[in-house]
Amino acid sequence: MIPSFYNRHKIKIITLAPIILGLGFFIYCALFGLFRIYNTKIPEDFSKVNLKLDNYVIQEIDRITNKPKWTLNSSHAEATSDETKAKIINPELKYFGDEKGFTISSAYAILDKSSQAVELVKDARLDTNNQKIKIQAGKILFSESSSVIGFQDSWRLNTDSGYEIIGAEGSITKDFKTIISKTNSTLNSAKDGMKLSADLITVNSEADLTIIAEGSAKLDLKNNQELRAEKIEIYKNGKIKALNNVRVVSAEINCSAARLDVTPHPNKKPKTGIFSGNPSATQKGNTIFADIIRYDFDSSLVSFEGNVHS
């Protein structure tokens, strides 16, 4: 039976209904998206629009393994419309490096996606996956292109072996082999009682020359003795070398020279020091000069060699 005009018209309305509903839903979604933009009216330049983003995630993929190198997660972020820059609230940055992996968290972070650089600010904390190193700082700087992680606004590093490093700023390589602490730096060890301070302290865990302290360096020794110099080098086997304006200060005697070489006991504690480079020893107001002065760290006794005079 051929339908009437009315029936044909009704059929067309029914056929168009899904399209009309789809358009309505599209307009609703578009308007809902605009409510997530800070500006309440539609701006003319969308490149300047800031977006509020929930469940924010960004990751860097290793092109060789096709696995994530690191990820940055947050429940909330505020970003430019192209998401090249973002302020991330309570971020968590995970770096996947097997035993060398780590996690960084903070109150918020600033992301520059184009350079793959992240500044994690306020109550920033880094923990290695193996729990051997923990770092706290006012600001932690992470960059995909850099081999080091930077620290600013005072930082503190603690190891599971009892070492502690404190400084105004510093850095650590992503493999955790080299640590640099700058400005008012100290290195303490509860294990062996070491306390070292300097303007700049460099630690290389896998080198024979393990620690270098530069700029007004001071090393506290046993029996209330202090070693002071512009540069102090501490070797893995316990040997110590001090250079420029070297002084060993104790209650009994003070020795000074341009250079000091210290041989250690088997337990790596200082045993004997050899002062060279116009050395002198002062005791009870009397100063004696010689070509070489030997110093016993156990007894604070000295001996003189070559051209001894006062």
C-alpha positions in Angstrom: 0.0 0.0 0.0 1.4 3.4 -1.0 1.8 5.6 2.2 0.2 9.0 2.3 2.1 12.2 2.2 1.6 12.5 6.0 3.1 9.1 6.5 6.0 9.8 4.2 6.7 13.0 6.1 6.5 11.1 9.4 9.0 8.6 8.2 11.5 11.4 7.2 11.2 12.9 10.7 11.9 9.6 12.3 14.8 9.0 10.0 16.3 12.4 10.8 15.9 12.0 14.6 19.2 10.2 15.2 21.1 12.9 13.2 19.5 15.7 15.2 20.3 13.9 18.5 23.9 13.4 17.4 24.3 17.1 16.6 22.8 18.0 19.9 25.2 15.7 21.8 28.1 17.2 19.8 27.1 20.8 20.7 26.7 19.8 24.3 30.2 18.2 24.4 31.7 21.3 22.7 30.1 23.6 25.3 31.1 21.4 28.2 34.7 21.5 26.9 34.6 25.3 26.9 33.7 25.3 30.6 37.1 23.6 31.3 38.8 26.8 30.0 39.7 29.5 32.4 38.2 32.3 30.3 34.4 32.2 30.5 34.0 33.7 27.0 35.4 32.3 23.8 38.9 33.9 23.2 40.1 35.1 19.8 43.6 33.5 20.3 43.4 29.9 21.4 47.2 29.6 21.7 47.0 31.6 24.9 44.2 29.5 26.5 45.0 27.6 29.7 43.3 24.2 30.2 42.5 22.3 33.4 43.4 18.7 32.9 42.5 15.7 35.1 44.5 12.4 35.3 47.4 14.1 33.5 50.0 11.7 32.1 53.0 12.2 29.9 55.6 9.7 28.9 58.9 9.5 27.0 59.2 6.3 24.9 62.6 4.7 24.2 62.8 4.4 20.4 65.0 1.2 20.6 63.0 -0.8 23.1 59.7 0.9 22.5 59.2 1.0 26.3 58.7 4.0 28.5 61.9 5.7 29.6 60.1 7.8 32.1 56.5 8.9 32.9 55.0 12.0 34.6 51.7 11.4 36.4 49.3 13.8 38.2 45.6 13.9 39.2 45.4 17.5 38.1 47.4 19.9 35.8 47.0 23.3 34.3 48.4 23.6 30.7 48.5 25.7 27.6 46.0 24.7 24.9 48.8 22.8 23.0 50.0 21.3 26.3 53.6 22.3 25.6 53.9 23.9 29.0 52.1 22.8 32.2 51.9 23.3 35.9 51.4 19.9 37.5 49.9 19.5 40.9 51.4 16.7 43.2 53.4 15.2 40.4 55.2 11.8 40.4 58.0 11.3 37.9 59.1 7.7 37.4 62.4 7.0 35.6 62.7 3.4 34.5 66.3 2.2 34.7 66.1 -1.2 36.4 68.3 -1.0 39.5 69.2 2.6 38.5 65.6 3.7 38.3 64.1 6.4 40.6 61.0 8.3 41.5 60.7 12.1 42.1 57.7 13.7 43.7 56.9 17.3 44.9 54.1 19.7 45.6 54.0 20.9 42.0 56.1 20.8 38.8 56.6 23.0 35.8 56.9 21.1 32.5 58.4 22.3 29.3 57.3 19.6 26.9 59.3 20.9 23.9 62.6 20.5 25.8 61.4 17.5 27.9 62.5 19.4 31.0 60.7 19.3 34.4 61.2 21.5 37.5 59.8 19.8 40.5 59.3 22.4 43.2 58.6 22.6 46.9 59.2 19.5 49.2 60.8 17.7 46.3 62.0 14.2 47.0 64.0 11.6 45.0 64.1 7.9 46.0 66.0 5.3 44.1 64.2 2.0 43.3 66.8 0.1 45.3 66.3 2.4 48.3 70.0 3.1 48.6 69.8 6.9 48.0 67.2 9.4 49.2 67.4 13.1 48.3 65.3 16.1 49.5 65.5 19.6 47.9 63.6 22.8 47.5 63.7 22.2 43.7 64.8 19.2 41.6 65.6 19.7 37.9 65.0 16.8 35.5 65.7 16.9 31.8 65.6 14.2 29.2 68.6 15.6 27.3 70.8 15.9 30.5 72.8 13.1 32.1 72.5 14.8 35.5 69.7 15.7 37.9 70.0 19.2 39.4 69.1 20.3 42.9 68.5 23.9 44.1 67.2 25.8 47.2 69.1 23.6 49.7 69.4 19.8 49.3 70.3 16.8 51.4 71.4 13.3 50.2 71.4 10.3 52.5 72.6 6.8 51.6 71.8 3.5 53.2 75.4 3.1 54.2 75.3 6.2 56.5 76.7 8.9 54.3 75.0 12.4 54.2 75.7 15.3 51.8 74.2 18.7 52.4 74.6 21.8 50.2 72.9 24.9 48.8 72.8 23.4 45.3 74.2 20.4 43.5 73.7 17.6 41.0 73.9 13.8 40.6 74.4 11.7 37.5 71.4 9.5 36.5 73.6 6.5 37.1 74.3 7.8 40.6 78.1 7.5 40.2 79.0 11.2 40.5 77.7 13.7 43.1 78.5 17.4 43.2 77.5 19.7 46.1 78.1 23.4 45.8 78.2 26.3 48.4 78.3 25.5 52.1 78.7 21.8 51.4 79.3 19.2 54.0 79.8 15.4 53.9 79.2 13.4 57.0 79.6 9.7 57.7 78.2 8.1 60.8 80.0 4.9 59.9 83.6 6.2 60.1 83.0 9.5 61.9 84.0 11.6 58.9 83.0 15.3 58.7 84.1 17.2 55.6 83.1 20.7 54.6 84.1 22.9 51.6 82.7 25.3 49.0 82.6 22.4 46.5 82.5 18.7 47.2 82.7 16.1 44.4 82.1 12.4 45.1 82.8 9.6 42.5 81.8 6.3 44.0 83.6 4.2 41.4 86.9 6.1 41.1 90.1 5.6 43.1 90.0 9.3 43.9 86.6 9.1 45.6 86.2 12.6 47.2 87.5 16.0 46.3 86.8 19.0 48.5 87.7 22.5 47.2 87.6 26.0 48.6 88.1 26.5 52.4 88.1 22.7 52.8 88.1 21.3 56.4 88.3 17.6 57.5 87.7 16.7 61.1 90.0 14.0 62.3 90.3 11.8 65.4 91.7 13.2 68.7 90.2 16.7 68.0 92.5 17.3 65.0 91.5 19.3 62.0 93.0 19.3 58.5 92.5 22.5 56.6 93.4 23.3 53.0 92.2 24.9 49.8 91.9 21.4 48.3 91.6 18.0 50.0 91.5 14.7 48.1 90.4 11.5 49.7 91.2 8.2 48.0 89.3 4.9 48.2 92.2 3.2 50.0 92.2 5.9 52.7 95.1 8.0 51.4 94.7 11.7 51.7 96.3 14.6 49.8 95.9 18.2 50.7 97.1 21.2 48.6 97.6 24.9 49.2 97.5 26.6 52.6 97.6 23.2 54.3 97.3 23.1 58.1 96.8 20.4 60.7 95.6 21.9 64.0 95.6 20.0 67.2 95.8 20.8 71.0 99.5 19.9 71.1 100.9 21.3 67.8 100.0 23.1 64.5 101.7 22.1 61.2 101.5 24.0 57.9 102.8 23.6 54.4 102.0 23.8 50.7 101.3 20.1 50.6 100.4 17.2 52.8 100.4 13.5 51.9 98.7 11.1 54.4 99.3 7.3 54.5 96.5 5.4 56.2 96.2 2.5 58.7 94.7 -0.8 57.3 91.3 0.5 58.6 91.9 3.6 56.4 92.3 6.0 59.3 95.1 8.6 59.0 98.5 7.3 60.2 101.4 9.4 59.0 101.4 12.8 57.3 104.3 14.2 55.3 104.4 18.0 55.0 106.3 19.5 52.1 106.6 22.8 50.4 108.1 25.1 53.1 106.6 23.2 56.0 106.7 24.5 59.6 105.5 23.3 63.0 104.5 25.5 65.9 104.3 24.3 69.5 104.1 26.5 72.6 104.9 29.6 70.7 108.0 28.1 69.0 108.1 27.6 65.2 110.5 25.1 63.5 111.1 24.9 59.7 112.5 22.0 57.7 112.5 20.5 54.2 110.1 17.8 55.3 108.0 17.4 58.5 106.5 14.0 59.5 103.4 14.0 61.6 102.0 11.1 63.6 98.2 11.4 63.8 97.9 8.9 66.6 100.3 10.7 69.0 100.5 14.2 67.4 104.3 14.0 67.5 106.5 15.4 64.7 109.9 14.7 63.3 112.0 17.0 61.0 114.2 16.2 58.0 116.7 18.4 56.1 117.7 22.0 56.8 116.0 22.2 60.2 115.9 25.7 61.7 113.7 28.0 63.7 
